[in-house]
């Protein structure tokens, strides 16, 4: 009887281990990235500078539930985008110029 259980365990143990390995090396990290991306997209506010998956960079001028409007250039071209099309927030420009260290 005990020998029968050890045979079954020996057969399924590699499959169980592969599932656990896939979870920790593939599924879990992807969920963390998705959550961080979702949080970033939900934290966007009017005035933030963003980049889109299409390569546009602009300043957010209005927000709605699933869409937003950005201004992309000095001539105030406006684009309406879905939130899922946002790649990330751009770093705010700094006025400080660092002097080279000697």
Z-matrix of the N, CA and C atoms (Angstrom, degrees):
N
C 1 1.447
C 2 1.522 1 111.15
N 3 1.335 2 115.82 1 -49.03
C 4 1.459 3 120.81 2 179.58
C 5 1.518 4 110.78 3 -64.32
N 6 1.323 5 116.63 4 -36.85
C 7 1.453 6 121.48 5 179.19
C 8 1.529 7 110.66 6 -63.71
N 9 1.324 8 116.87 7 -36.26
C 10 1.456 9 122.17 8 179.11
C 11 1.534 10 111.06 9 -64.12
N 12 1.345 11 117.00 10 -42.51
C 13 1.469 12 120.95 11 178.56
C 14 1.519 13 111.51 12 -66.09
N 15 1.311 14 117.83 13 -37.98
C 16 1.461 15 120.10 14 -179.79
C 17 1.530 16 110.42 15 -69.31
N 18 1.326 17 118.44 16 -31.66
C 19 1.458 18 120.95 17 176.14
C 20 1.528 19 110.18 18 -67.02
N 21 1.321 20 116.45 19 -43.53
C 22 1.467 21 120.78 20 179.12
C 23 1.522 22 110.30 21 -64.20
N 24 1.319 23 116.58 22 -44.35
C 25 1.459 24 121.24 23 178.35
C 26 1.526 25 110.61 24 -63.01
N 27 1.322 26 117.39 25 -42.44
C 28 1.458 27 121.76 26 178.66
C 29 1.515 28 112.06 27 -63.66
N 30 1.308 29 117.86 28 -29.78
C 31 1.456 30 122.12 29 179.30
C 32 1.527 31 111.50 30 -76.49
N 33 1.316 32 116.71 31 -42.82
C 34 1.463 33 120.22 32 -174.71
C 35 1.521 34 114.96 33 -92.00
N 36 1.322 35 118.26 34 -15.05
C 37 1.465 36 121.29 35 -178.30
C 38 1.532 37 112.95 36 -59.11
N 39 1.334 38 120.30 37 -44.94
C 40 1.476 39 118.88 38 177.95
C 41 1.530 40 112.77 39 -61.97
N 42 1.312 41 117.38 40 -36.76
C 43 1.469 42 120.75 41 179.21
C 44 1.529 43 109.72 42 -67.30
N 45 1.308 44 117.28 43 -43.47
C 46 1.463 45 121.59 44 178.94
C 47 1.526 46 110.17 45 -63.11
N 48 1.320 47 117.01 46 -43.25
C 49 1.466 48 120.83 47 178.35
C 50 1.523 49 111.62 48 -62.52
N 51 1.321 50 118.15 49 -39.09
C 52 1.472 51 120.93 50 178.25
C 53 1.521 52 111.35 51 -64.80
N 54 1.313 53 117.46 52 -39.97
C 55 1.460 54 120.93 53 177.82
C 56 1.521 55 110.21 54 -63.10
N 57 1.311 56 117.63 55 -43.52
C 58 1.462 57 121.79 56 179.19
C 59 1.528 58 110.40 57 -64.13
N 60 1.326 59 117.16 58 -43.13
C 61 1.471 60 120.98 59 179.17
C 62 1.526 61 110.59 60 -63.72
N 63 1.322 62 118.33 61 -45.06
C 64 1.460 63 121.66 62 177.10
C 65 1.525 64 110.69 63 -58.69
N 66 1.310 65 116.86 64 -41.27
C 67 1.458 66 119.53 65 -179.70
C 68 1.521 67 110.72 66 -61.37
N 69 1.331 68 117.47 67 -50.30
C 70 1.456 69 120.27 68 -174.59
C 71 1.527 70 113.79 69 -74.89
N 72 1.318 71 119.00 70 -26.54
C 73 1.459 72 120.22 71 -178.22
C 74 1.522 73 114.41 72 -101.23
N 75 1.323 74 119.11 73 -18.15
C 76 1.458 75 120.78 74 -178.28
C 77 1.522 76 113.64 75 -121.88
N 78 1.299 77 117.03 76 -55.08
C 79 1.462 78 120.70 77 -171.85
C 80 1.530 79 111.83 78 -72.21
N 81 1.312 80 117.78 79 -49.91
C 82 1.472 81 121.52 80 -176.55
C 83 1.529 82 112.27 81 -61.75
N 84 1.346 83 119.77 82 -47.74
C 85 1.473 84 118.90 83 178.36
C 86 1.528 85 112.86 84 -62.19
N 87 1.330 86 117.33 85 -36.87
C 88 1.464 87 119.67 86 178.83
C 89 1.525 88 110.76 87 -65.25
N 90 1.317 89 117.79 88 -39.74
C 91 1.469 90 120.65 89 177.33
C 92 1.520 91 111.26 90 -63.33
N 93 1.338 92 117.10 91 -38.58
C 94 1.467 93 120.53 92 178.09
C 95 1.524 94 110.86 93 -64.75
N 96 1.345 95 117.27 94 -42.36
C 97 1.470 96 120.79 95 177.74
C 98 1.519 97 110.69 96 -63.68
N 99 1.332 98 116.86 97 -43.47
C 100 1.469 99 120.56 98 179.27
C 101 1.524 100 111.34 99 -61.56
N 102 1.325 101 117.37 100 -41.41
C 103 1.461 102 121.25 101 179.56
C 104 1.524 103 110.81 102 -65.98
N 105 1.323 104 117.88 103 -42.49
C 106 1.465 105 121.23 104 178.72
C 107 1.525 106 110.64 105 -64.01
N 108 1.327 107 117.55 106 -39.84
C 109 1.457 108 121.53 107 178.46
C 110 1.531 109 110.92 108 -66.24
N 111 1.325 110 116.74 109 -42.61
C 112 1.468 111 121.40 110 178.84
C 113 1.532 112 110.67 111 -63.62
N 114 1.334 113 116.50 112 -42.44
C 115 1.465 114 120.30 113 178.28
C 116 1.525 115 111.56 114 -63.52
N 117 1.349 116 117.15 115 -40.41
C 118 1.460 117 121.17 116 178.18
C 119 1.522 118 110.46 117 -62.47
N 120 1.318 119 117.21 118 -44.90
C 121 1.463 120 120.70 119 -178.93
C 122 1.523 121 111.67 120 -66.51
N 123 1.314 122 117.56 121 -34.70
C 124 1.460 123 120.74 122 179.05
C 125 1.522 124 112.67 123 -77.25
N 126 1.330 125 118.18 124 -17.29
C 127 1.464 126 120.70 125 -178.24
C 128 1.523 127 112.83 126 -91.94
N 129 1.321 128 117.77 127 0.43
C 130 1.469 129 120.41 128 -178.87
C 131 1.519 130 109.74 129 -69.24
N 132 1.338 131 114.49 130 137.06
C 133 1.456 132 121.22 131 -179.86
C 134 1.522 133 109.37 132 -127.42
N 135 1.333 134 116.15 133 164.87
C 136 1.459 135 121.20 134 176.39
C 137 1.526 136 108.00 135 -60.32
N 138 1.328 137 115.69 136 133.40
C 139 1.450 138 121.38 137 -179.64
C 140 1.520 139 113.66 138 101.62
N 141 1.340 140 118.16 139 -16.11
C 142 1.462 141 120.98 140 178.32
C 143 1.526 142 109.91 141 -71.54
N 144 1.315 143 116.52 142 146.43
C 145 1.453 144 121.51 143 174.58
C 146 1.525 145 107.57 144 -98.25
N 147 1.339 146 115.72 145 128.27
C 148 1.466 147 120.62 146 -175.06
C 149 1.519 148 110.25 147 -128.47
N 150 1.323 149 115.17 148 164.03
C 151 1.463 150 121.32 149 169.46
C 152 1.525 151 107.37 150 -121.15
N 153 1.320 152 115.79 151 149.79
C 154 1.460 153 120.58 152 -177.62
C 155 1.523 154 110.05 153 -106.88
N 156 1.319 155 116.64 154 168.00
C 157 1.454 156 120.26 155 177.90
C 158 1.524 157 111.00 156 -68.88
N 159 1.323 158 117.20 157 -16.21
C 160 1.461 159 121.55 158 177.19
C 161 1.516 160 113.18 159 -88.55
N 162 1.332 161 117.20 160 -5.27
C 163 1.456 162 120.72 161 177.08
C 164 1.513 163 114.92 162 99.72
N 165 1.312 164 118.76 163 1.03
C 166 1.462 165 120.84 164 177.72
C 167 1.523 166 110.02 165 -78.36
N 168 1.318 167 115.19 166 144.31
C 169 1.457 168 121.27 167 174.19
C 170 1.511 169 106.79 168 -123.48
N 171 1.319 170 116.73 169 132.05
C 172 1.449 171 119.36 170 -178.69
C 173 1.508 172 112.53 171 -163.27
N 174 1.318 173 113.85 172 173.27
C 175 1.461 174 121.93 173 -179.71
C 176 1.528 175 108.92 174 -101.96
N 177 1.326 176 116.72 175 133.42
C 178 1.463 177 122.04 176 -179.01
C 179 1.524 178 109.02 177 -71.14
N 180 1.362 179 116.22 178 126.72
C 181 1.466 180 120.12 179 178.70
C 182 1.517 181 112.76 180 -111.44
N 183 1.344 182 117.84 181 -21.56
C 184 1.462 183 119.28 182 174.29
C 185 1.530 184 109.50 183 -155.98
N 186 1.327 185 114.38 184 152.63
C 187 1.462 186 121.80 185 -178.10
C 188 1.521 187 110.01 186 -128.52
N 189 1.323 188 115.72 187 143.72
C 190 1.457 189 122.50 188 169.96
C 191 1.519 190 106.71 189 -132.98
N 192 1.316 191 116.81 190 -172.36
C 193 1.473 192 121.49 191 -176.90
C 194 1.521 193 112.41 192 -54.39
N 195 1.338 194 117.63 193 -60.24
C 196 1.463 195 121.67 194 -176.01
C 197 1.528 196 113.85 195 -112.45
N 198 1.315 197 117.77 196 -4.83
C 199 1.459 198 120.60 197 -176.17
C 200 1.525 199 110.61 198 -127.67
N 201 1.330 200 114.12 199 165.45
C 202 1.457 201 120.56 200 173.73
C 203 1.512 202 108.50 201 -151.15
N 204 1.326 203 115.75 202 161.64
C 205 1.458 204 121.94 203 178.78
C 206 1.518 205 107.24 204 -118.24
N 207 1.352 206 115.61 205 134.05
C 208 1.457 207 119.83 206 177.64
C 209 1.524 208 109.58 207 -122.33
N 210 1.336 209 116.34 208 151.62
C 211 1.456 210 123.81 209 169.59
C 212 1.512 211 106.57 210 -98.97
N 213 1.340 212 116.31 211 131.21
C 214 1.453 213 118.53 212 -172.09
C 215 1.513 214 115.69 213 -107.06
N 216 1.318 215 119.53 214 -14.71
C 217 1.461 216 118.46 215 -176.43
C 218 1.519 217 110.91 216 -154.43
N 219 1.314 218 115.04 217 -179.77
C 220 1.460 219 120.62 218 -178.08
C 221 1.530 220 111.82 219 -65.26
N 222 1.329 221 117.96 220 -27.18
C 223 1.465 222 119.48 221 178.15
C 224 1.519 223 112.46 222 -84.63
N 225 1.327 224 116.52 223 13.28
C 226 1.460 225 125.29 224 171.91
C 227 1.530 226 113.63 225 61.27
N 228 1.318 227 116.48 226 40.92
C 229 1.455 228 121.05 227 174.26
C 230 1.528 229 108.25 228 -68.51
N 231 1.327 230 116.06 229 129.37
C 232 1.467 231 120.18 230 -177.55
C 233 1.518 232 110.01 231 -111.33
N 234 1.326 233 115.25 232 138.54
C 235 1.458 234 122.57 233 177.22
C 236 1.513 235 109.50 234 -125.91
N 237 1.327 236 115.41 235 137.07
C 238 1.469 237 120.65 236 175.83
C 239 1.523 238 107.04 237 -99.20
N 240 1.343 239 116.57 238 127.07
C 241 1.459 240 122.24 239 -175.28
C 242 1.515 241 111.05 240 -129.79
N 243 1.330 242 115.58 241 157.05
C 244 1.453 243 120.94 242 168.35
C 245 1.517 244 108.79 243 -82.77
N 246 1.317 245 117.40 244 151.81
C 247 1.467 246 121.03 245 179.11
C 248 1.524 247 111.96 246 -61.42
N 249 1.334 248 117.94 247 -34.21
C 250 1.457 249 119.98 248 -177.93
C 251 1.520 250 111.86 249 -66.44
N 252 1.337 251 118.42 250 -14.66
C 253 1.468 252 122.12 251 -179.35
C 254 1.529 253 112.70 252 -85.86
N 255 1.317 254 117.98 253 3.27
C 256 1.463 255 121.57 254 -179.28
C 257 1.528 256 108.93 255 -87.00
N 258 1.321 257 115.50 256 127.94
C 259 1.467 258 120.49 257 177.39
C 260 1.515 259 110.41 258 -86.15
N 261 1.330 260 116.49 259 -43.14
C 262 1.458 261 118.15 260 -178.85
C 263 1.513 262 112.23 261 179.78
N 264 1.314 263 114.46 262 172.06
C 265 1.456 264 120.95 263 175.62
C 266 1.519 265 108.23 264 -85.89
N 267 1.307 266 115.76 265 140.72
C 268 1.459 267 120.80 266 176.02
C 269 1.513 268 108.63 267 -85.93
N 270 1.297 269 116.48 268 148.47
C 271 1.463 270 120.79 269 177.85
C 272 1.517 271 108.90 270 -69.25
N 273 1.313 272 115.84 271 136.80
C 274 1.456 273 120.56 272 179.09
C 275 1.523 274 108.88 273 -67.83
N 276 1.324 275 117.42 274 136.04
C 277 1.461 276 118.95 275 179.02
C 278 1.524 277 110.41 276 -66.67
N 279 1.298 278 115.02 277 142.73
C 280 1.461 279 119.52 278 178.40
C 281 1.512 280 109.12 279 -107.16
N 282 1.322 281 116.27 280 143.97
C 283 1.458 282 121.08 281 179.75
C 284 1.519 283 111.46 282 -84.59
N 285 1.327 284 116.18 283 -14.66
C 286 1.454 285 119.89 284 -178.91
C 287 1.528 286 109.76 285 -75.31
N 288 1.327 287 114.12 286 137.96
C 289 1.457 288 119.78 287 174.11
C 290 1.517 289 106.42 288 -114.22
N 291 1.313 290 115.71 289 121.59
C 292 1.445 291 119.07 290 -178.80
C 293 1.518 292 109.24 291 -79.75
N 294 1.306 293 114.65 292 135.54
C 295 1.449 294 119.86 293 177.51
C 296 1.516 295 108.72 294 -85.95
N 297 1.334 296 115.76 295 143.88
C 298 1.464 297 118.24 296 179.07
C 299 1.520 298 111.22 297 -61.99
N 300 1.310 299 115.66 298 141.54
C 301 1.462 300 120.41 299 -180.00
C 302 1.518 301 108.98 300 -88.15
N 303 1.312 302 113.91 301 137.22
C 304 1.466 303 118.90 302 -178.88
C 305 1.488 304 111.71 303 -89.49
